[in-house]
């Protein structure tokens, strides 16, 4: 299982997100690690990210919002 988390440079969710994912993986007994990526607006557009944070498991966006790619 691959977990990738994408956050804007100004997103304040990093520490809480890291804690929540770690706790959830432990509670479910899943042996996986999450990778955290800080992305610029242009990188978000290129990756098709439309919000921060964006969490993808095995390449699938868990909370796809739709709309135009980009972050603030």
mmCIF file as Biopython writes it, N, C-alpha, C and O atoms, coordinates in Angstrom:
data_model
#
loop_
_atom_site.group_PDB
_atom_site.id
_atom_site.type_symbol
_atom_site.label_atom_id
_atom_site.label_alt_id
_atom_site.label_comp_id
_atom_site.label_asym_id
_atom_site.label_entity_id
_atom_site.label_seq_id
_atom_site.pdbx_PDB_ins_code
_atom_site.Cartn_x
_atom_site.Cartn_y
_atom_site.Cartn_z
_atom_site.occupancy
_atom_site.B_iso_or_equiv
_atom_site.auth_seq_id
_atom_site.auth_asym_id
_atom_site.pdbx_PDB_model_num
ATOM 1   N N  . UNK A ? 1  ? 0.852   -1.176 0.000   1.0 0.0 1  A 1 
ATOM 2   C CA . UNK A ? 1  ? 0.000   0.000  0.000   1.0 0.0 1  A 1 
ATOM 3   C C  . UNK A ? 1  ? 0.894   1.235  0.000   1.0 0.0 1  A 1 
ATOM 4   O O  . UNK A ? 1  ? 1.839   1.344  0.781   1.0 0.0 1  A 1 
ATOM 5   N N  . UNK A ? 2  ? 0.570   2.152  -0.891  1.0 0.0 2  A 1 
ATOM 6   C CA . UNK A ? 2  ? 1.294   3.411  -0.985  1.0 0.0 2  A 1 
ATOM 7   C C  . UNK A ? 2  ? 0.373   4.544  -0.551  1.0 0.0 2  A 1 
ATOM 8   O O  . UNK A ? 2  ? -0.724  4.697  -1.087  1.0 0.0 2  A 1 
ATOM 9   N N  . UNK A ? 3  ? 0.817   5.336  0.415   1.0 0.0 3  A 1 
ATOM 10  C CA . UNK A ? 3  ? 0.038   6.477  0.894   1.0 0.0 3  A 1 
ATOM 11  C C  . UNK A ? 3  ? 0.853   7.737  0.636   1.0 0.0 3  A 1 
ATOM 12  O O  . UNK A ? 3  ? 1.958   7.893  1.156   1.0 0.0 3  A 1 
ATOM 13  N N  . UNK A ? 4  ? 0.298   8.626  -0.168  1.0 0.0 4  A 1 
ATOM 14  C CA . UNK A ? 4  ? 0.948   9.897  -0.464  1.0 0.0 4  A 1 
ATOM 15  C C  . UNK A ? 4  ? 0.032   11.026 -0.030  1.0 0.0 4  A 1 
ATOM 16  O O  . UNK A ? 4  ? -1.142  11.068 -0.398  1.0 0.0 4  A 1 
ATOM 17  N N  . UNK A ? 5  ? 0.583   11.939 0.755   1.0 0.0 5  A 1 
ATOM 18  C CA . UNK A ? 5  ? -0.160  13.098 1.237   1.0 0.0 5  A 1 
ATOM 19  C C  . UNK A ? 5  ? 0.484   14.347 0.648   1.0 0.0 5  A 1 
ATOM 20  O O  . UNK A ? 5  ? 1.690   14.559 0.776   1.0 0.0 5  A 1 
ATOM 21  N N  . UNK A ? 6  ? -0.331  15.162 0.008   1.0 0.0 6  A 1 
ATOM 22  C CA . UNK A ? 6  ? 0.150   16.382 -0.639  1.0 0.0 6  A 1 
ATOM 23  C C  . UNK A ? 6  ? -0.420  17.585 0.097   1.0 0.0 6  A 1 
ATOM 24  O O  . UNK A ? 6  ? -1.630  17.686 0.296   1.0 0.0 6  A 1 
ATOM 25  N N  . UNK A ? 7  ? 0.457   18.490 0.498   1.0 0.0 7  A 1 
ATOM 26  C CA . UNK A ? 7  ? 0.045   19.679 1.228   1.0 0.0 7  A 1 
ATOM 27  C C  . UNK A ? 7  ? 0.628   20.920 0.577   1.0 0.0 7  A 1 
ATOM 28  O O  . UNK A ? 7  ? 1.747   20.903 0.063   1.0 0.0 7  A 1 
ATOM 29  N N  . UNK A ? 8  ? -0.148  21.998 0.605   1.0 0.0 8  A 1 
ATOM 30  C CA . UNK A ? 8  ? 0.373   23.267 0.105   1.0 0.0 8  A 1 
ATOM 31  C C  . UNK A ? 8  ? 1.433   23.778 1.070   1.0 0.0 8  A 1 
ATOM 32  O O  . UNK A ? 8  ? 1.523   23.331 2.214   1.0 0.0 8  A 1 
ATOM 33  N N  . UNK A ? 9  ? 2.215   24.702 0.600   1.0 0.0 9  A 1 
ATOM 34  C CA . UNK A ? 9  ? 3.284   25.268 1.424   1.0 0.0 9  A 1 
ATOM 35  C C  . UNK A ? 9  ? 2.744   25.970 2.662   1.0 0.0 9  A 1 
ATOM 36  O O  . UNK A ? 9  ? 3.474   26.149 3.637   1.0 0.0 9  A 1 
ATOM 37  N N  . UNK A ? 10 ? 1.478   26.368 2.637   1.0 0.0 10 A 1 
ATOM 38  C CA . UNK A ? 10 ? 0.888   27.124 3.744   1.0 0.0 10 A 1 
ATOM 39  C C  . UNK A ? 10 ? -0.149  26.330 4.527   1.0 0.0 10 A 1 
ATOM 40  O O  . UNK A ? 10 ? -0.820  26.886 5.397   1.0 0.0 10 A 1 
ATOM 41  N N  . UNK A ? 11 ? -0.290  25.053 4.236   1.0 0.0 11 A 1 
ATOM 42  C CA . UNK A ? 11 ? -1.290  24.220 4.913   1.0 0.0 11 A 1 
ATOM 43  C C  . UNK A ? 11 ? -0.833  23.947 6.346   1.0 0.0 11 A 1 
ATOM 44  O O  . UNK A ? 11 ? 0.304   23.531 6.571   1.0 0.0 11 A 1 
ATOM 45  N N  . UNK A ? 12 ? -1.707  24.176 7.297   1.0 0.0 12 A 1 
ATOM 46  C CA . UNK A ? 12 ? -1.381  23.961 8.699   1.0 0.0 12 A 1 
ATOM 47  C C  . UNK A ? 12 ? -1.759  22.581 9.212   1.0 0.0 12 A 1 
ATOM 48  O O  . UNK A ? 12 ? -1.751  22.355 10.422  1.0 0.0 12 A 1 
ATOM 49  N N  . UNK A ? 13 ? -2.090  21.654 8.325   1.0 0.0 13 A 1 
ATOM 50  C CA . UNK A ? 13 ? -2.595  20.338 8.723   1.0 0.0 13 A 1 
ATOM 51  C C  . UNK A ? 13 ? -1.528  19.262 8.874   1.0 0.0 13 A 1 
ATOM 52  O O  . UNK A ? 13 ? -1.852  18.142 9.269   1.0 0.0 13 A 1 
ATOM 53  N N  . UNK A ? 14 ? -0.282  19.559 8.577   1.0 0.0 14 A 1 
ATOM 54  C CA . UNK A ? 14 ? 0.760   18.532 8.515   1.0 0.0 14 A 1 
ATOM 55  C C  . UNK A ? 14 ? 0.836   17.677 9.782   1.0 0.0 14 A 1 
ATOM 56  O O  . UNK A ? 14 ? 0.729   16.453 9.700   1.0 0.0 14 A 1 
ATOM 57  N N  . UNK A ? 15 ? 1.014   18.287 10.931  1.0 0.0 15 A 1 
ATOM 58  C CA . UNK A ? 15 ? 1.239   17.515 12.157  1.0 0.0 15 A 1 
ATOM 59  C C  . UNK A ? 15 ? 0.017   16.698 12.545  1.0 0.0 15 A 1 
ATOM 60  O O  . UNK A ? 15 ? 0.149   15.539 12.939  1.0 0.0 15 A 1 
ATOM 61  N N  . UNK A ? 16 ? -1.165  17.281 12.441  1.0 0.0 16 A 1 
ATOM 62  C CA . UNK A ? 16 ? -2.390  16.557 12.778  1.0 0.0 16 A 1 
ATOM 63  C C  . UNK A ? 16 ? -2.629  15.415 11.792  1.0 0.0 16 A 1 
ATOM 64  O O  . UNK A ? 16 ? -3.023  14.319 12.192  1.0 0.0 16 A 1 
ATOM 65  N N  . UNK A ? 17 ? -2.394  15.668 10.517  1.0 0.0 17 A 1 
ATOM 66  C CA . UNK A ? 17 ? -2.570  14.636 9.494   1.0 0.0 17 A 1 
ATOM 67  C C  . UNK A ? 17 ? -1.610  13.477 9.732   1.0 0.0 17 A 1 
ATOM 68  O O  . UNK A ? 17 ? -2.005  12.313 9.668   1.0 0.0 17 A 1 
ATOM 69  N N  . UNK A ? 18 ? -0.356  13.797 10.006  1.0 0.0 18 A 1 
ATOM 70  C CA . UNK A ? 18 ? 0.648   12.761 10.255  1.0 0.0 18 A 1 
ATOM 71  C C  . UNK A ? 18 ? 0.248   11.907 11.463  1.0 0.0 18 A 1 
ATOM 72  O O  . UNK A ? 18 ? 0.359   10.681 11.428  1.0 0.0 18 A 1 
ATOM 73  N N  . UNK A ? 19 ? -0.212  12.556 12.516  1.0 0.0 19 A 1 
ATOM 74  C CA . UNK A ? 19 ? -0.638  11.835 13.717  1.0 0.0 19 A 1 
ATOM 75  C C  . UNK A ? 19 ? -1.850  10.949 13.423  1.0 0.0 19 A 1 
ATOM 76  O O  . UNK A ? 19 ? -1.879  9.785  13.821  1.0 0.0 19 A 1 
ATOM 77  N N  . UNK A ? 20 ? -2.838  11.491 12.737  1.0 0.0 20 A 1 
ATOM 78  C CA . UNK A ? 20 ? -4.063  10.737 12.442  1.0 0.0 20 A 1 
ATOM 79  C C  . UNK A ? 20 ? -3.788  9.521  11.565  1.0 0.0 20 A 1 
ATOM 80  O O  . UNK A ? 20 ? -4.313  8.438  11.822  1.0 0.0 20 A 1 
ATOM 81  N N  . UNK A ? 21 ? -2.975  9.693  10.541  1.0 0.0 21 A 1 
ATOM 82  C CA . UNK A ? 21 ? -2.666  8.568  9.658   1.0 0.0 21 A 1 
ATOM 83  C C  . UNK A ? 21 ? -1.880  7.503  10.411  1.0 0.0 21 A 1 
ATOM 84  O O  . UNK A ? 21 ? -2.180  6.315  10.290  1.0 0.0 21 A 1 
ATOM 85  N N  . UNK A ? 22 ? -0.887  7.909  11.181  1.0 0.0 22 A 1 
ATOM 86  C CA . UNK A ? 22 ? -0.098  6.955  11.959  1.0 0.0 22 A 1 
ATOM 87  C C  . UNK A ? 22 ? -0.947  6.166  12.935  1.0 0.0 22 A 1 
ATOM 88  O O  . UNK A ? 22 ? -0.808  4.948  13.047  1.0 0.0 22 A 1 
ATOM 89  N N  . UNK A ? 23 ? -1.826  6.860  13.638  1.0 0.0 23 A 1 
ATOM 90  C CA . UNK A ? 23 ? -2.700  6.201  14.614  1.0 0.0 23 A 1 
ATOM 91  C C  . UNK A ? 23 ? -3.654  5.229  13.917  1.0 0.0 23 A 1 
ATOM 92  O O  . UNK A ? 23 ? -3.860  4.111  14.391  1.0 0.0 23 A 1 
ATOM 93  N N  . UNK A ? 24 ? -4.228  5.649  12.808  1.0 0.0 24 A 1 
ATOM 94  C CA . UNK A ? 24 ? -5.168  4.800  12.077  1.0 0.0 24 A 1 
ATOM 95  C C  . UNK A ? 24 ? -4.488  3.536  11.557  1.0 0.0 24 A 1 
ATOM 96  O O  . UNK A ? 24 ? -5.032  2.440  11.687  1.0 0.0 24 A 1 
ATOM 97  N N  . UNK A ? 25 ? -3.314  3.682  10.976  1.0 0.0 25 A 1 
ATOM 98  C CA . UNK A ? 25 ? -2.585  2.514  10.485  1.0 0.0 25 A 1 
ATOM 99  C C  . UNK A ? 25 ? -2.277  1.549  11.623  1.0 0.0 25 A 1 
ATOM 100 O O  . UNK A ? 25 ? -2.398  0.334  11.463  1.0 0.0 25 A 1 
ATOM 101 N N  . UNK A ? 26 ? -1.881  2.088  12.766  1.0 0.0 26 A 1 
ATOM 102 C CA . UNK A ? 26 ? -1.568  1.249  13.919  1.0 0.0 26 A 1 
ATOM 103 C C  . UNK A ? 26 ? -2.815  0.533  14.429  1.0 0.0 26 A 1 
ATOM 104 O O  . UNK A ? 26 ? -2.774  -0.669 14.692  1.0 0.0 26 A 1 
ATOM 105 N N  . UNK A ? 27 ? -3.923  1.259  14.570  1.0 0.0 27 A 1 
ATOM 106 C CA . UNK A ? 27 ? -5.165  0.661  15.066  1.0 0.0 27 A 1 
ATOM 107 C C  . UNK A ? 27 ? -5.681  -0.439 14.142  1.0 0.0 27 A 1 
ATOM 108 O O  . UNK A ? 27 ? -6.251  -1.426 14.608  1.0 0.0 27 A 1 
ATOM 109 N N  . UNK A ? 28 ? -5.484  -0.272 12.839  1.0 0.0 28 A 1 
ATOM 110 C CA . UNK A ? 28 ? -5.955  -1.263 11.873  1.0 0.0 28 A 1 
ATOM 111 C C  . UNK A ? 28 ? -4.934  -2.366 11.612  1.0 0.0 28 A 1 
ATOM 112 O O  . UNK A ? 28 ? -5.213  -3.319 10.885  1.0 0.0 28 A 1 
ATOM 113 N N  . UNK A ? 29 ? -3.755  -2.232 12.207  1.0 0.0 29 A 1 
ATOM 114 C CA . UNK A ? 29 ? -2.713  -3.232 12.024  1.0 0.0 29 A 1 
ATOM 115 C C  . UNK A ? 29 ? -2.149  -3.267 10.615  1.0 0.0 29 A 1 
ATOM 116 O O  . UNK A ? 29 ? -1.736  -4.320 10.130  1.0 0.0 29 A 1 
ATOM 117 N N  . UNK A ? 30 ? -2.132  -2.123 9.963   1.0 0.0 30 A 1 
ATOM 118 C CA . UNK A ? 30 ? -1.625  -2.034 8.594   1.0 0.0 30 A 1 
ATOM 119 C C  . UNK A ? 30 ? -0.164  -1.594 8.631   1.0 0.0 30 A 1 
ATOM 120 O O  . UNK A ? 30 ? 0.174   -0.564 9.214   1.0 0.0 30 A 1 
ATOM 121 N N  . UNK A ? 31 ? 0.690   -2.388 8.001   1.0 0.0 31 A 1 
ATOM 122 C CA . UNK A ? 31 ? 2.117   -2.075 7.951   1.0 0.0 31 A 1 
ATOM 123 C C  . UNK A ? 31 ? 2.393   -1.257 6.697   1.0 0.0 31 A 1 
ATOM 124 O O  . UNK A ? 31 ? 2.714   -1.802 5.641   1.0 0.0 31 A 1 
ATOM 125 N N  . UNK A ? 32 ? 2.264   0.045  6.829   1.0 0.0 32 A 1 
ATOM 126 C CA . UNK A ? 32 ? 2.499   0.959  5.708   1.0 0.0 32 A 1 
ATOM 127 C C  . UNK A ? 32 ? 3.006   2.275  6.270   1.0 0.0 32 A 1 
ATOM 128 O O  . UNK A ? 32 ? 2.797   2.594  7.441   1.0 0.0 32 A 1 
ATOM 129 N N  . UNK A ? 33 ? 3.663   3.018  5.429   1.0 0.0 33 A 1 
ATOM 130 C CA . UNK A ? 33 ? 4.120   4.351  5.806   1.0 0.0 33 A 1 
ATOM 131 C C  . UNK A ? 33 ? 3.549   5.356  4.833   1.0 0.0 33 A 1 
ATOM 132 O O  . UNK A ? 33 ? 3.325   5.055  3.661   1.0 0.0 33 A 1 
ATOM 133 N N  . UNK A ? 34 ? 3.320   6.546  5.334   1.0 0.0 34 A 1 
ATOM 134 C CA . UNK A ? 34 ? 2.815   7.626  4.491   1.0 0.0 34 A 1 
ATOM 135 C C  . UNK A ? 34 ? 3.967   8.549  4.117   1.0 0.0 34 A 1 
ATOM 136 O O  . UNK A ? 34 ? 4.845   8.833  4.932   1.0 0.0 34 A 1 
ATOM 137 N N  . UNK A ? 35 ? 3.949   9.007  2.878   1.0 0.0 35 A 1 
ATOM 138 C CA . UNK A ? 35 ? 4.915   9.998  2.409   1.0 0.0 35 A 1 
ATOM 139 C C  . UNK A ? 35 ? 4.203   11.341 2.350   1.0 0.0 35 A 1 
ATOM 140 O O  . UNK A ? 35 ? 3.074   11.435 1.869   1.0 0.0 35 A 1 
ATOM 141 N N  . UNK A ? 36 ? 4.865   12.370 2.840   1.0 0.0 36 A 1 
ATOM 142 C CA . UNK A ? 36 ? 4.285   13.711 2.881   1.0 0.0 36 A 1 
ATOM 143 C C  . UNK A ? 36 ? 5.058   14.606 1.921   1.0 0.0 36 A 1 
ATOM 144 O O  . UNK A ? 36 ? 6.283   14.709 1.989   1.0 0.0 36 A 1 
ATOM 145 N N  . UNK A ? 37 ? 4.314   15.252 1.023   1.0 0.0 37 A 1 
ATOM 146 C CA . UNK A ? 37 ? 4.914   16.079 -0.020  1.0 0.0 37 A 1 
ATOM 147 C C  . UNK A ? 37 ? 4.374   17.502 0.086   1.0 0.0 37 A 1 
ATOM 148 O O  . UNK A ? 37 ? 3.161   17.708 0.082   1.0 0.0 37 A 1 
ATOM 149 N N  . UNK A ? 38 ? 5.260   18.469 0.179   1.0 0.0 38 A 1 
ATOM 150 C CA . UNK A ? 38 ? 4.860   19.875 0.118   1.0 0.0 38 A 1 
ATOM 151 C C  . UNK A ? 38 ? 4.934   20.292 -1.341  1.0 0.0 38 A 1 
ATOM 152 O O  . UNK A ? 38 ? 5.967   20.132 -1.992  1.0 0.0 38 A 1 
ATOM 153 N N  . UNK A ? 39 ? 3.824   20.831 -1.851  1.0 0.0 39 A 1 
ATOM 154 C CA . UNK A ? 39 ? 3.769   21.175 -3.270  1.0 0.0 39 A 1 
ATOM 155 C C  . UNK A ? 39 ? 3.393   22.639 -3.470  1.0 0.0 39 A 1 
ATOM 156 O O  . UNK A ? 39 ? 2.654   23.226 -2.681  1.0 0.0 39 A 1 
ATOM 157 N N  . UNK A ? 40 ? 3.914   23.197 -4.528  1.0 0.0 40 A 1 
ATOM 158 C CA . UNK A ? 40 ? 3.563   24.560 -4.928  1.0 0.0 40 A 1 
ATOM 159 C C  . UNK A ? 40 ? 2.263   24.510 -5.727  1.0 0.0 40 A 1 
ATOM 160 O O  . UNK A ? 40 ? 1.753   23.435 -6.042  1.0 0.0 40 A 1 
ATOM 161 N N  . UNK A ? 41 ? 1.743   25.676 -6.044  1.0 0.0 41 A 1 
ATOM 162 C CA . UNK A ? 41 ? 0.530   25.755 -6.855  1.0 0.0 41 A 1 
ATOM 163 C C  . UNK A ? 41 ? 0.738   25.058 -8.199  1.0 0.0 41 A 1 
ATOM 164 O O  . UNK A ? 41 ? -0.104  24.265 -8.621  1.0 0.0 41 A 1 
ATOM 165 N N  . UNK A ? 42 ? 1.842   25.344 -8.866  1.0 0.0 42 A 1 
ATOM 166 C CA . UNK A ? 42 ? 2.110   24.746 -10.180 1.0 0.0 42 A 1 
ATOM 167 C C  . UNK A ? 42 ? 2.243   23.225 -10.098 1.0 0.0 42 A 1 
ATOM 168 O O  . UNK A ? 42 ? 1.754   22.509 -10.972 1.0 0.0 42 A 1 
ATOM 169 N N  . UNK A ? 43 ? 2.899   22.736 -9.056  1.0 0.0 43 A 1 
ATOM 170 C CA . UNK A ? 43 ? 3.022   21.284 -8.877  1.0 0.0 43 A 1 
ATOM 171 C C  . UNK A ? 43 ? 1.652   20.654 -8.645  1.0 0.0 43 A 1 
ATOM 172 O O  . UNK A ? 43 ? 1.361   19.579 -9.169  1.0 0.0 43 A 1 
ATOM 173 N N  . UNK A ? 44 ? 0.808   21.330 -7.856  1.0 0.0 44 A 1 
ATOM 174 C CA . UNK A ? 44 ? -0.538  20.821 -7.595  1.0 0.0 44 A 1 
ATOM 175 C C  . UNK A ? 44 ? -1.335  20.714 -8.889  1.0 0.0 44 A 1 
ATOM 176 O O  . UNK A ? 44 ? -2.029  19.723 -9.119  1.0 0.0 44 A 1 
ATOM 177 N N  . UNK A ? 45 ? -1.234  21.728 -9.724  1.0 0.0 45 A 1 
ATOM 178 C CA . UNK A ? 45 ? -1.935  21.702 -11.015 1.0 0.0 45 A 1 
ATOM 179 C C  . UNK A ? 45 ? -1.438  20.526 -11.852 1.0 0.0 45 A 1 
ATOM 180 O O  . UNK A ? 45 ? -2.238  19.789 -12.427 1.0 0.0 45 A 1 
ATOM 181 N N  . UNK A ? 46 ? -0.125  20.352 -11.921 1.0 0.0 46 A 1 
ATOM 182 C CA . UNK A ? 46 ? 0.455   19.254 -12.711 1.0 0.0 46 A 1 
ATOM 183 C C  . UNK A ? 46 ? 0.055   17.883 -12.185 1.0 0.0 46 A 1 
ATOM 184 O O  . UNK A ? 46 ? -0.082  16.938 -12.963 1.0 0.0 46 A 1 
ATOM 185 N N  . UNK A ? 47 ? -0.134  17.763 -10.870 1.0 0.0 47 A 1 
ATOM 186 C CA . UNK A ? 47 ? -0.516  16.488 -10.258 1.0 0.0 47 A 1 
ATOM 187 C C  . UNK A ? 47 ? -2.029  16.286 -10.217 1.0 0.0 47 A 1 
ATOM 188 O O  . UNK A ? 47 ? -2.497  15.210 -9.845  1.0 0.0 47 A 1 
ATOM 189 N N  . UNK A ? 48 ? -2.791  17.298 -10.591 1.0 0.0 48 A 1 
ATOM 190 C CA . UNK A ? 48 ? -4.249  17.198 -10.556 1.0 0.0 48 A 1 
ATOM 191 C C  . UNK A ? 48 ? -4.827  17.306 -9.158  1.0 0.0 48 A 1 
ATOM 192 O O  . UNK A ? 48 ? -5.915  16.795 -8.892  1.0 0.0 48 A 1 
ATOM 193 N N  . UNK A ? 49 ? -4.104  17.969 -8.264  1.0 0.0 49 A 1 
ATOM 194 C CA . UNK A ? 49 ? -4.541  18.138 -6.876  1.0 0.0 49 A 1 
ATOM 195 C C  . UNK A ? 49 ? -5.446  19.357 -6.787  1.0 0.0 49 A 1 
ATOM 196 O O  . UNK A ? 49 ? -5.116  20.426 -7.300  1.0 0.0 49 A 1 
ATOM 197 N N  . UNK A ? 50 ? -6.601  19.186 -6.123  1.0 0.0 50 A 1 
ATOM 198 C CA . UNK A ? 50 ? -7.537  20.312 -6.032  1.0 0.0 50 A 1 
ATOM 199 C C  . UNK A ? 50 ? -7.831  20.721 -4.598  1.0 0.0 50 A 1 
ATOM 200 O O  . UNK A ? 50 ? -8.831  21.393 -4.346  1.0 0.0 50 A 1 
ATOM 201 N N  . UNK A ? 51 ? -6.988  20.331 -3.660  1.0 0.0 51 A 1 
ATOM 202 C CA . UNK A ? 51 ? -7.177  20.734 -2.272  1.0 0.0 51 A 1 
ATOM 203 C C  . UNK A ? 51 ? -5.981  20.341 -1.433  1.0 0.0 51 A 1 
ATOM 204 O O  . UNK A ? 51 ? -5.175  19.501 -1.833  1.0 0.0 51 A 1 
ATOM 205 N N  . UNK A ? 52 ? -5.873  20.957 -0.265  1.0 0.0 52 A 1 
ATOM 206 C CA . UNK A ? 52 ? -4.767  20.665 0.636   1.0 0.0 52 A 1 
ATOM 207 C C  . UNK A ? 52 ? -5.317  20.475 2.045   1.0 0.0 52 A 1 
ATOM 208 O O  . UNK A ? 52 ? -5.964  21.371 2.587   1.0 0.0 52 A 1 
ATOM 209 N N  . UNK A ? 53 ? -5.063  19.322 2.634   1.0 0.0 53 A 1 
ATOM 210 C CA . UNK A ? 53 ? -4.253  18.237 2.110   1.0 0.0 53 A 1 
ATOM 211 C C  . UNK A ? 53 ? -5.043  17.349 1.140   1.0 0.0 53 A 1 
ATOM 212 O O  . UNK A ? 53 ? -6.272  17.292 1.180   1.0 0.0 53 A 1 
ATOM 213 N N  . UNK A ? 54 ? -4.314  16.673 0.287   1.0 0.0 54 A 1 
ATOM 214 C CA . UNK A ? 54 ? -4.858  15.637 -0.585  1.0 0.0 54 A 1 
ATOM 215 C C  . UNK A ? 54 ? -4.184  14.335 -0.187  1.0 0.0 54 A 1 
ATOM 216 O O  . UNK A ? 54 ? -2.961  14.276 -0.062  1.0 0.0 54 A 1 
ATOM 217 N N  . UNK A ? 55 ? -4.980  13.293 0.013   1.0 0.0 55 A 1 
ATOM 218 C CA . UNK A ? 55 ? -4.453  11.987 0.415   1.0 0.0 55 A 1 
ATOM 219 C C  . UNK A ? 55 ? -4.777  10.989 -0.687  1.0 0.0 55 A 1 
ATOM 220 O O  . UNK A ? 55 ? -5.934  10.825 -1.076  1.0 0.0 55 A 1 
ATOM 221 N N  . UNK A ? 56 ? -3.748  10.331 -1.180  1.0 0.0 56 A 1 
ATOM 222 C CA . UNK A ? 56 ? -3.928  9.307  -2.211  1.0 0.0 56 A 1 
ATOM 223 C C  . UNK A ? 56 ? -3.386  7.981  -1.700  1.0 0.0 56 A 1 
ATOM 224 O O  . UNK A ? 56 ? -2.257  7.898  -1.216  1.0 0.0 56 A 1 
ATOM 225 N N  . UNK A ? 57 ? -4.207  6.948  -1.817  1.0 0.0 57 A 1 
ATOM 226 C CA . UNK A ? 57 ? -3.803  5.592  -1.454  1.0 0.0 57 A 1 
ATOM 227 C C  . UNK A ? 57 ? -3.738  4.792  -2.750  1.0 0.0 57 A 1 
ATOM 228 O O  . UNK A ? 57 ? -4.722  4.673  -3.480  1.0 0.0 57 A 1 
ATOM 229 N N  . UNK A ? 58 ? -2.567  4.253  -3.013  1.0 0.0 58 A 1 
ATOM 230 C CA . UNK A ? 58 ? -2.330  3.539  -4.273  1.0 0.0 58 A 1 
ATOM 231 C C  . UNK A ? 58 ? -2.784  4.370  -5.467  1.0 0.0 58 A 1 
ATOM 232 O O  . UNK A ? 58 ? -3.346  3.842  -6.427  1.0 0.0 58 A 1 
ATOM 233 N N  . UNK A ? 59 ? -2.535  5.676  -5.397  1.0 0.0 59 A 1 
ATOM 234 C CA . UNK A ? 59 ? -2.827  6.583  -6.498  1.0 0.0 59 A 1 
ATOM 235 C C  . UNK A ? 59 ? -4.248  7.108  -6.564  1.0 0.0 59 A 1 
ATOM 236 O O  . UNK A ? 59 ? -4.548  7.961  -7.399  1.0 0.0 59 A 1 
ATOM 237 N N  . UNK A ? 60 ? -5.138  6.614  -5.695  1.0 0.0 60 A 1 
ATOM 238 C CA . UNK A ? 60 ? -6.532  7.055  -5.717  1.0 0.0 60 A 1 
ATOM 239 C C  . UNK A ? 60 ? -6.768  8.099  -4.633  1.0 0.0 60 A 1 
ATOM 240 O O  . UNK A ? 60 ? -6.429  7.889  -3.468  1.0 0.0 60 A 1 
ATOM 241 N N  . UNK A ? 61 ? -7.351  9.223  -5.029  1.0 0.0 61 A 1 
ATOM 242 C CA . UNK A ? 61 ? -7.655  10.317 -4.110  1.0 0.0 61 A 1 
ATOM 243 C C  . UNK A ? 61 ? -8.795  9.887  -3.194  1.0 0.0 61 A 1 
ATOM 244 O O  . UNK A ? 61 ? -9.876  9.540  -3.671  1.0 0.0 61 A 1 
ATOM 245 N N  . UNK A ? 62 ? -8.564  9.909  -1.877  1.0 0.0 62 A 1 
ATOM 246 C CA . UNK A ? 62 ? -9.591  9.469  -0.931  1.0 0.0 62 A 1 
ATOM 247 C C  . UNK A ? 62 ? -10.772 10.420 -0.844  1.0 0.0 62 A 1 
ATOM 248 O O  . UNK A ? 62 ? -11.892 9.996  -0.560  1.0 0.0 62 A 1 
ATOM 249 N N  . UNK A ? 63 ? -10.533 11.687 -1.084  1.0 0.0 63 A 1 
ATOM 250 C CA . UNK A ? 63 ? -11.584 12.690 -0.914  1.0 0.0 63 A 1 
ATOM 251 C C  . UNK A ? 63 ? -11.639 13.605 -2.128  1.0 0.0 63 A 1 
ATOM 252 O O  . UNK A ? 63 ? -11.575 14.827 -1.993  1.0 0.0 63 A 1 
ATOM 253 N N  . UNK A ? 64 ? -11.755 13.022 -3.301  1.0 0.0 64 A 1 
ATOM 254 C CA . UNK A ? 64 ? -11.728 13.814 -4.526  1.0 0.0 64 A 1 
ATOM 255 C C  . UNK A ? 64 ? -12.832 14.857 -4.502  1.0 0.0 64 A 1 
ATOM 256 O O  . UNK A ? 64 ? -14.011 14.541 -4.342  1.0 0.0 64 A 1 
ATOM 257 N N  . UNK A ? 65 ? -12.418 16.116 -4.665  1.0 0.0 65 A 1 
ATOM 258 C CA . UNK A ? 65 ? -13.345 17.232 -4.578  1.0 0.0 65 A 1 
ATOM 259 C C  . UNK A ? 65 ? -13.868 17.658 -5.939  1.0 0.0 65 A 1 
ATOM 260 O O  . UNK A ? 65 ? -14.882 18.350 -6.026  1.0 0.0 65 A 1 
ATOM 261 N N  . UNK A ? 66 ? -13.192 17.254 -6.991  1.0 0.0 66 A 1 
ATOM 262 C CA . UNK A ? 66 ? -13.566 17.713 -8.320  1.0 0.0 66 A 1 
ATOM 263 C C  . UNK A ? 66 ? -13.109 19.143 -8.516  1.0 0.0 66 A 1 
ATOM 264 O O  . UNK A ? 66 ? -12.339 19.665 -7.710  1.0 0.0 66 A 1 
ATOM 265 N N  . UNK A ? 67 ? -13.561 19.765 -9.549  1.0 0.0 67 A 1 
ATOM 266 C CA . UNK A ? 67 ? -13.171 21.140 -9.810  1.0 0.0 67 A 1 
ATOM 267 C C  . UNK A ? 67 ? -11.805 21.221 -10.455 1.0 0.0 67 A 1 
ATOM 268 O O  . UNK A ? 67 ? -11.195 20.210 -10.801 1.0 0.0 67 A 1 
ATOM 269 N N  . UNK A ? 68 ? -11.349 22.426 -10.606 1.0 0.0 68 A 1 
ATOM 270 C CA . UNK A ? 68 ? -10.065 22.672 -11.262 1.0 0.0 68 A 1 
ATOM 271 C C  . UNK A ? 68 ? -8.913  22.363 -10.325 1.0 0.0 68 A 1 
ATOM 272 O O  . UNK A ? 68 ? -8.996  22.651 -9.131  1.0 0.0 68 A 1 
ATOM 273 N N  . UNK A ? 69 ? -7.832  21.779 -10.845 1.0 0.0 69 A 1 
ATOM 274 C CA . UNK A ? 69 ? -6.661  21.533 -10.019 1.0 0.0 69 A 1 
ATOM 275 C C  . UNK A ? 69 ? -6.032  22.841 -9.544  1.0 0.0 69 A 1 
ATOM 276 O O  . UNK A ? 69 ? -6.113  23.869 -10.215 1.0 0.0 69 A 1 
ATOM 277 N N  . UNK A ? 70 ? -5.415  22.777 -8.391  1.0 0.0 70 A 1 
ATOM 278 C CA . UNK A ? 70 ? -4.710  23.922 -7.821  1.0 0.0 70 A 1 
ATOM 279 C C  . UNK A ? 70 ? -4.971  24.013 -6.339  1.0 0.0 70 A 1 
ATOM 280 O O  . UNK A ? 70 ? -5.942  23.448 -5.838  1.0 0.0 70 A 1 
ATOM 281 N N  . UNK A ? 71 ? -4.122  24.710 -5.645  1.0 0.0 71 A 1 
ATOM 282 C CA . UNK A ? 71 ? -4.253  24.905 -4.209  1.0 0.0 71 A 1 
ATOM 283 C C  . UNK A ? 71 ? -3.946  26.350 -3.887  1.0 0.0 71 A 1 
ATOM 284 O O  . UNK A ? 71 ? -3.372  27.070 -4.704  1.0 0.0 71 A 1 
ATOM 285 N N  . UNK A ? 72 ? -4.330  26.776 -2.687  1.0 0.0 72 A 1 
ATOM 286 C CA . UNK A ? 72 ? -4.030  28.143 -2.270  1.0 0.0 72 A 1 
ATOM 287 C C  . UNK A ? 72 ? -3.012  28.139 -1.165  1.0 0.0 72 A 1 
ATOM 288 O O  . UNK A ? 72 ? -2.628  29.202 -0.677  1.0 0.0 72 A 1 
#
